[in-house]
Amino acid sequence: MRHPLSAAGSITPQPPGRTPHKAPQAPLRCPGGEDQPPEASEAPAREAGLHARVEAARAALDAALVRRSSISLELAASGLLDPATSLLIAGAAHDARAAGEPDERAESDLTRALRAALGQPGFRAGLAARSGGDESLAELEAAAHQVFLARKFYNDAVAATRASRRRWLVRLLRLAGGAPRPEFFEIDESLVDGDSAGRGTDMPHLTASDPPPARAG
């Protein structure tokens, strides 16, 4: 007796205990013809994690920039600096705070004001001679170093997220949703110029000793 559906070719009778044969399914392919990568199912979670990392890194960077401007204002108002230097630093720090959200130009202007003040000959020696001078300088150095680290972590997170958003699967499924593309935060952050010892301008070295005085001939 033939199976009632065998005439239509839908089901072929199988011996007892055997499962019907199934034709192999073709793998999912991307628009370029490549097979779907095994990590495709992890892509949504990965994309969400990258954007969350960017947000957390930006919050840390914003906090570091606010702390640097606050410490700069405290130093300007401490009475440890001469009036001209105090006005220079206070004005730049106030502009950075008044910008609302961190602004690249305002933050760079603050860096240049601090660098001009700290680069004066004998500045550190004169500041150390006053009570609390070394502590204030060390606090500013720590804040500047934190800005350097926070900006590096943020830009690294931005680079990873932007690279992920260019992948075909992320674009095809629109996994980024309506999230805006994160932008790098580029500022002049070095408080000292590079020197002959080979130290670059990517790290602050505020507490380096002043150059030794020239010997009399």
C-alpha positions as a Markdown table, in Angstrom:
| # | Residue | x | y | z |
|---|---|---|---|---|
| 1 | Met | 0.0 | 0.0 | 0.0 |
| 2 | Arg | 1.4 | 3.3 | -1.0 |
| 3 | His | 1.5 | 6.2 | 1.3 |
| 4 | Pro | -1.3 | 8.7 | 0.6 |
| 5 | Leu | 1.1 | 11.6 | 0.0 |
| 6 | Ser | 3.7 | 9.7 | -2.0 |
| 7 | Ala | 1.9 | 10.6 | -5.2 |
| 8 | Ala | 2.6 | 14.2 | -4.6 |
| 9 | Gly | 6.2 | 13.4 | -3.8 |
| 10 | Ser | 6.0 | 15.2 | -0.4 |
| 11 | Ile | 6.9 | 12.2 | 1.8 |
| 12 | Thr | 8.8 | 9.1 | 1.0 |
| 13 | Pro | 7.8 | 6.0 | 3.1 |
| 14 | Gln | 10.6 | 5.1 | 5.5 |
| 15 | Pro | 11.3 | 1.8 | 7.3 |
| 16 | Pro | 10.2 | 1.7 | 10.9 |
| 17 | Gly | 12.6 | 3.4 | 13.3 |
| 18 | Arg | 14.1 | 5.7 | 10.7 |
| 19 | Thr | 13.5 | 9.4 | 10.5 |
| 20 | Pro | 12.6 | 11.1 | 7.2 |
| 21 | His | 15.5 | 12.3 | 5.2 |
| 22 | Lys | 15.9 | 16.1 | 5.2 |
| 23 | Ala | 17.7 | 18.0 | 2.5 |
| 24 | Pro | 20.7 | 20.0 | 3.9 |
| 25 | Gln | 20.0 | 23.8 | 4.2 |
| 26 | Ala | 22.3 | 26.2 | 2.5 |
| 27 | Pro | 24.2 | 28.4 | 4.9 |
| 28 | Leu | 23.2 | 32.1 | 5.4 |
| 29 | Arg | 25.4 | 34.3 | 3.2 |
| 30 | Cys | 26.2 | 37.9 | 3.5 |
| 31 | Pro | 25.7 | 40.4 | 0.6 |
| 32 | Gly | 29.3 | 39.8 | -0.6 |
| 33 | Gly | 28.8 | 36.0 | -0.8 |
| 34 | Glu | 30.6 | 35.0 | 2.4 |
| 35 | Asp | 29.1 | 32.6 | 4.9 |
| 36 | Gln | 27.6 | 34.0 | 8.0 |
| 37 | Pro | 30.3 | 34.2 | 10.7 |
| 38 | Pro | 29.8 | 32.0 | 13.8 |
| 39 | Glu | 29.8 | 35.1 | 16.0 |
| 40 | Ala | 26.8 | 36.6 | 14.2 |
| 41 | Ser | 24.4 | 35.7 | 17.0 |
| 42 | Glu | 26.7 | 37.7 | 19.4 |
| 43 | Ala | 26.8 | 40.8 | 17.3 |
| 44 | Pro | 23.8 | 42.6 | 18.9 |
| 45 | Ala | 25.2 | 42.2 | 22.4 |
| 46 | Arg | 28.7 | 43.1 | 21.2 |
| 47 | Glu | 27.4 | 46.3 | 19.6 |
| 48 | Ala | 25.4 | 47.3 | 22.7 |
| 49 | Gly | 28.5 | 46.7 | 24.8 |
| 50 | Leu | 30.7 | 48.8 | 22.7 |
| 51 | His | 28.3 | 51.8 | 22.8 |
| 52 | Ala | 27.9 | 51.4 | 26.6 |
| 53 | Arg | 31.7 | 51.4 | 26.9 |
| 54 | Val | 31.9 | 54.7 | 24.9 |
| 55 | Glu | 29.3 | 56.3 | 27.2 |
| 56 | Ala | 31.1 | 55.2 | 30.3 |
| 57 | Ala | 34.5 | 56.4 | 29.0 |
| 58 | Arg | 33.0 | 59.7 | 28.0 |
| 59 | Ala | 31.6 | 60.2 | 31.5 |
| 60 | Ala | 35.0 | 59.5 | 33.0 |
| 61 | Leu | 36.7 | 61.9 | 30.5 |
| 62 | Asp | 34.1 | 64.7 | 31.3 |
| 63 | Ala | 34.7 | 64.2 | 35.0 |
| 64 | Ala | 38.5 | 64.4 | 34.6 |
| 65 | Leu | 38.3 | 67.6 | 32.5 |
| 66 | Val | 36.0 | 69.2 | 35.1 |
| 67 | Arg | 38.4 | 68.3 | 37.9 |
| 68 | Arg | 41.4 | 69.8 | 36.0 |
| 69 | Ser | 39.6 | 73.1 | 35.4 |
| 70 | Ser | 38.5 | 73.2 | 39.1 |
| 71 | Ile | 42.0 | 72.6 | 40.3 |
| 72 | Ser | 43.3 | 75.2 | 37.9 |
| 73 | Leu | 40.8 | 77.8 | 39.3 |
| 74 | Glu | 41.9 | 76.9 | 42.9 |
| 75 | Leu | 45.6 | 77.4 | 42.0 |
| 76 | Ala | 44.8 | 80.7 | 40.3 |
| 77 | Ala | 43.0 | 81.9 | 43.5 |
| 78 | Ser | 45.5 | 80.5 | 45.9 |
| 79 | Gly | 47.8 | 83.5 | 46.0 |
| 80 | Leu | 50.7 | 81.4 | 45.1 |
| 81 | Leu | 51.1 | 82.9 | 41.6 |
| 82 | Asp | 51.8 | 86.4 | 40.4 |
| 83 | Pro | 48.7 | 88.4 | 39.3 |
| 84 | Ala | 49.3 | 88.0 | 35.5 |
| 85 | Thr | 49.7 | 84.2 | 35.7 |
| 86 | Ser | 46.7 | 83.9 | 38.0 |
| 87 | Leu | 44.6 | 85.9 | 35.5 |
| 88 | Leu | 45.8 | 83.8 | 32.6 |
| 89 | Ile | 45.0 | 80.5 | 34.2 |
| 90 | Ala | 41.7 | 81.7 | 35.8 |
| 91 | Gly | 40.4 | 83.0 | 32.5 |
| 92 | Ala | 41.2 | 79.8 | 30.5 |
| 93 | Ala | 39.8 | 77.6 | 33.3 |
| 94 | His | 36.6 | 79.7 | 33.5 |
| 95 | Asp | 36.1 | 79.5 | 29.7 |
| 96 | Ala | 36.5 | 75.7 | 29.9 |
| 97 | Arg | 33.8 | 75.5 | 32.6 |
| 98 | Ala | 31.5 | 78.0 | 30.9 |
| 99 | Ala | 31.4 | 75.9 | 27.8 |
| 100 | Gly | 28.9 | 73.5 | 29.4 |
| 101 | Glu | 29.9 | 70.3 | 27.8 |
| 102 | Pro | 33.6 | 69.8 | 27.4 |
| 103 | Asp | 34.8 | 71.8 | 24.3 |
| 104 | Glu | 38.0 | 70.8 | 22.5 |
| 105 | Arg | 39.0 | 74.4 | 21.8 |
| 106 | Ala | 38.4 | 75.6 | 25.3 |
| 107 | Glu | 40.2 | 72.6 | 26.9 |
| 108 | Ser | 43.2 | 73.1 | 24.6 |
| 109 | Asp | 43.3 | 76.8 | 25.5 |
| 110 | Leu | 43.4 | 75.8 | 29.2 |
| 111 | Thr | 46.3 | 73.4 | 28.5 |
| 112 | Arg | 48.3 | 76.2 | 26.7 |
| 113 | Ala | 47.7 | 78.6 | 29.5 |
| 114 | Leu | 48.9 | 76.1 | 32.1 |
| 115 | Arg | 51.9 | 75.2 | 29.9 |
| 116 | Ala | 52.8 | 78.9 | 29.4 |
| 117 | Ala | 52.6 | 79.5 | 33.2 |
| 118 | Leu | 54.5 | 76.4 | 34.2 |
| 119 | Gly | 57.1 | 76.9 | 31.5 |
| 120 | Gln | 58.4 | 80.1 | 33.0 |
| 121 | Pro | 62.0 | 79.9 | 34.1 |
| 122 | Gly | 62.3 | 79.2 | 37.8 |
| 123 | Phe | 58.5 | 78.7 | 38.2 |
| 124 | Arg | 58.7 | 75.5 | 40.1 |
| 125 | Ala | 61.5 | 76.7 | 42.4 |
| 126 | Gly | 59.5 | 79.8 | 43.2 |
| 127 | Leu | 56.3 | 77.9 | 43.8 |
| 128 | Ala | 58.1 | 75.3 | 46.0 |
| 129 | Ala | 59.4 | 78.2 | 48.2 |
| 130 | Arg | 55.9 | 79.1 | 49.2 |
| 131 | Ser | 53.8 | 77.1 | 51.6 |
| 132 | Gly | 51.6 | 74.6 | 49.9 |
| 133 | Gly | 53.2 | 75.2 | 46.5 |
| 134 | Asp | 54.5 | 71.6 | 46.0 |
| 135 | Glu | 51.1 | 70.2 | 47.0 |
| 136 | Ser | 49.2 | 72.4 | 44.6 |
| 137 | Leu | 51.6 | 71.5 | 41.7 |
| 138 | Ala | 51.3 | 67.8 | 42.5 |
| 139 | Glu | 47.5 | 68.0 | 42.5 |
| 140 | Leu | 47.5 | 69.7 | 39.2 |
| 141 | Glu | 49.9 | 67.1 | 37.7 |
| 142 | Ala | 47.6 | 64.3 | 38.9 |
| 143 | Ala | 44.6 | 65.9 | 37.4 |
| 144 | Ala | 46.4 | 66.5 | 34.1 |
| 145 | His | 47.6 | 62.9 | 34.0 |
| 146 | Gln | 44.0 | 61.7 | 34.7 |
| 147 | Val | 42.8 | 63.7 | 31.7 |
| 148 | Phe | 45.5 | 62.0 | 29.5 |
| 149 | Leu | 44.4 | 58.5 | 30.6 |
| 150 | Ala | 40.7 | 59.2 | 30.4 |
| 151 | Arg | 41.0 | 60.7 | 26.9 |
| 152 | Lys | 43.1 | 57.7 | 25.7 |
| 153 | Phe | 40.5 | 55.2 | 27.0 |
| 154 | Tyr | 37.7 | 57.2 | 25.5 |
| 155 | Asn | 39.3 | 57.4 | 22.0 |
| 156 | Asp | 40.2 | 53.7 | 22.1 |
| 157 | Ala | 36.5 | 52.9 | 22.8 |
| 158 | Val | 35.4 | 55.2 | 20.0 |
| 159 | Ala | 37.8 | 53.6 | 17.5 |
| 160 | Ala | 36.6 | 50.1 | 18.4 |
| 161 | Thr | 32.9 | 51.2 | 18.1 |
| 162 | Arg | 33.4 | 52.9 | 14.8 |
| 163 | Ala | 35.2 | 49.9 | 13.4 |
| 164 | Ser | 32.4 | 47.6 | 14.5 |
| 165 | Arg | 29.8 | 49.8 | 12.9 |
| 166 | Arg | 31.5 | 49.4 | 9.5 |
| 167 | Arg | 31.0 | 45.6 | 9.5 |
| 168 | Trp | 28.5 | 44.3 | 7.0 |
| 169 | Leu | 26.4 | 42.5 | 9.6 |
| 170 | Val | 26.0 | 45.6 | 11.8 |
| 171 | Arg | 25.0 | 47.7 | 8.8 |
| 172 | Leu | 22.7 | 45.0 | 7.3 |
| 173 | Leu | 20.8 | 44.5 | 10.6 |
| 174 | Arg | 21.1 | 48.1 | 11.7 |
| 175 | Leu | 22.4 | 47.0 | 15.1 |
| 176 | Ala | 23.6 | 50.4 | 16.0 |
| 177 | Gly | 19.9 | 51.6 | 15.9 |
| 178 | Gly | 19.6 | 55.3 | 16.2 |
| 179 | Ala | 22.8 | 55.8 | 18.2 |
| 180 | Pro | 24.9 | 58.6 | 16.8 |
| 181 | Arg | 28.4 | 57.7 | 15.6 |
| 182 | Pro | 30.8 | 58.5 | 18.4 |
| 183 | Glu | 33.4 | 61.1 | 17.7 |
| 184 | Phe | 37.0 | 61.3 | 18.9 |
| 185 | Phe | 37.9 | 64.0 | 21.5 |
| 186 | Glu | 41.1 | 65.7 | 20.3 |
| 187 | Ile | 42.8 | 68.3 | 22.5 |
| 188 | Asp | 46.3 | 69.7 | 23.2 |
| 189 | Glu | 46.8 | 68.1 | 26.6 |
| 190 | Ser | 50.6 | 68.2 | 27.2 |
| 191 | Leu | 51.7 | 70.7 | 29.8 |
| 192 | Val | 55.4 | 70.6 | 28.9 |
| 193 | Asp | 57.1 | 70.5 | 25.5 |
| 194 | Gly | 59.3 | 67.5 | 24.5 |
| 195 | Asp | 62.8 | 67.8 | 25.7 |
| 196 | Ser | 66.2 | 66.5 | 24.8 |
| 197 | Ala | 65.9 | 63.5 | 27.1 |
| 198 | Gly | 63.4 | 62.1 | 24.7 |
| 199 | Arg | 60.2 | 62.6 | 26.6 |
| 200 | Gly | 57.4 | 63.3 | 24.3 |
| 201 | Thr | 54.4 | 65.6 | 24.7 |
| 202 | Asp | 51.9 | 62.9 | 25.2 |
| 203 | Met | 52.4 | 62.7 | 29.0 |
| 204 | Pro | 52.5 | 65.5 | 31.5 |
| 205 | His | 55.8 | 66.0 | 33.4 |
| 206 | Leu | 54.9 | 69.0 | 35.6 |
| 207 | Thr | 57.1 | 68.3 | 38.5 |
| 208 | Ala | 60.3 | 67.9 | 36.5 |
| 209 | Ser | 63.1 | 70.0 | 38.0 |
| 210 | Asp | 64.0 | 73.3 | 36.4 |
| 211 | Pro | 67.1 | 73.2 | 34.3 |
| 212 | Pro | 70.3 | 73.7 | 36.4 |
| 213 | Pro | 71.8 | 77.2 | 36.2 |
| 214 | Ala | 74.7 | 77.6 | 33.8 |
| 215 | Arg | 78.1 | 77.6 | 35.3 |
| 216 | Ala | 80.1 | 80.8 | 35.3 |
| 217 | Gly | 82.9 | 80.7 | 32.8 |
